[in-house]
Amino acid sequence: MDFMKTISVAASGLKAQSGRMRVIAENLANADSTANTPGGDPYRRRVPTFTNRFDRELQSHTVQLGRIREDQGAFRTRFDPGHPAADENGEVKLPNVNSLIEQMDMREAQRSYEANLNLVTATRRMITRTIDILRA
């Protein structure tokens, strides 16, 4: 078993999930934002993607955070004619961010991150035990 390959693959997963959590946190932070101008578009939800990359040095596939695309789903609206961002009908566009979905995505990203971290920890323990056995 190649311990360094295992740690490198898990580290790529850690980095990818960390980036995913950053994008989700940005979505949550902007879930209630509105446009700066009347009738303008508010924050648009961002969706992280992943890419599979073959690392020649490791001779293994790793994962990377790919392009971060914008969700083209419809904006939510709220009737609030007194709001500075309201259009001529009194409608205010709100981001297409659903906080419940973002929280579920965050939980999934955290669990994937923890799984990769546990793999690194277990591999480090195996390396330590192997060194202990070789010393004895």
C-alpha positions in Angstrom: 0.0 0.0 0.0 1.3 3.4 -0.9 0.7 5.6 2.1 1.7 8.9 0.4 -0.6 8.3 -2.5 -3.5 7.7 -0.1 -2.7 10.9 1.8 -2.4 12.9 -1.4 -5.7 11.6 -2.8 -7.5 12.4 0.5 -5.8 15.8 0.7 -7.3 16.6 -2.8 -10.7 15.7 -1.4 -10.2 17.9 1.7 -9.2 20.9 -0.5 -12.2 20.3 -2.9 -14.7 20.0 0.0 -13.2 23.1 1.7 -13.8 25.1 -1.5 -17.4 23.7 -1.7 -18.1 24.8 1.9 -16.8 28.3 1.0 -19.2 28.6 -1.9 -22.1 27.3 0.2 -21.2 29.8 3.0 -21.3 32.6 0.4 -24.7 31.5 -0.8 -26.0 31.5 2.8 -24.5 34.9 3.5 -26.3 36.3 0.5 -29.7 34.5 0.9 -31.5 37.7 1.9 -29.7 40.3 -0.2 -31.5 42.4 -2.8 -30.4 44.3 -5.8 -28.9 47.8 -5.5 -31.1 49.3 -8.1 -34.9 49.1 -8.7 -35.8 46.1 -10.7 -32.2 44.9 -10.7 -31.1 41.3 -10.2 -30.0 40.2 -6.8 -27.3 37.7 -5.9 -27.5 34.6 -8.0 -26.8 31.2 -6.2 -23.4 29.7 -7.1 -23.0 26.0 -7.6 -19.6 24.3 -7.2 -18.6 21.5 -9.6 -15.8 19.0 -9.3 -13.3 17.7 -11.8 -11.5 14.4 -11.9 -7.7 14.8 -12.7 -5.2 12.2 -13.3 -2.0 13.0 -11.3 0.9 11.4 -13.3 3.3 11.7 -10.3 0.9 9.8 -8.0 -0.4 7.6 -10.8 -3.8 8.1 -9.4 -7.0 10.1 -9.9 -7.6 13.1 -7.7 -10.6 15.5 -7.3 -10.4 19.2 -7.7 -12.9 22.0 -7.3 -14.0 22.8 -10.9 -15.8 25.8 -12.3 -18.2 27.5 -10.0 -21.3 28.2 -12.1 -24.3 30.3 -11.4 -27.7 28.7 -10.9 -30.0 29.9 -13.6 -33.2 29.2 -11.6 -35.8 31.9 -11.1 -35.5 34.5 -8.5 -38.0 34.6 -5.6 -40.1 37.8 -5.4 -41.8 39.6 -2.6 -44.3 42.5 -2.7 -42.7 45.4 -1.0 -43.4 48.7 -2.8 -41.5 50.8 -0.3 -38.2 48.9 -0.8 -35.5 50.7 -2.7 -35.0 47.8 -5.0 -38.7 47.4 -5.9 -39.7 47.5 -9.5 -42.6 49.5 -11.0 -45.1 46.8 -9.7 -43.7 46.9 -6.2 -42.0 43.5 -6.5 -38.5 43.0 -5.0 -36.4 40.2 -6.5 -34.7 38.0 -3.9 -31.9 35.5 -4.5 -32.6 32.1 -5.8 -31.0 30.6 -2.7 -32.9 28.2 -0.5 -31.3 28.1 2.9 -32.6 24.6 3.7 -30.9 23.2 0.6 -27.7 25.1 1.3 -27.7 23.7 4.9 -28.1 20.2 3.6 -25.3 20.7 1.0 -23.1 22.1 3.8 -23.8 19.0 6.0 -22.9 16.7 3.1 -19.7 18.7 2.4 -18.7 18.5 6.1 -19.3 14.8 6.2 -17.2 14.3 3.0 -14.5 16.5 4.5 -14.5 14.5 7.7 -14.3 11.2 5.8 -11.2 12.4 4.0 -9.7 13.7 7.2 -10.4 10.3 8.9 -8.6 8.6 6.0 -5.5 10.9 6.5 -5.6 10.2 10.2 -5.9 6.4 9.8 -3.0 6.4 7.2 -0.8 8.4 9.6 -1.5 5.8 12.3 -0.6 3.0 10.0 2.7 4.7 9.0 3.5 5.2 12.7 2.7 1.5 13.5 4.8 0.4 10.5 7.8 2.5 11.8 7.3 1.1 15.3 7.3 -2.5 13.9 10.5 -1.9 11.9 12.2 -0.4 15.0 11.4 -3.5 17.1 
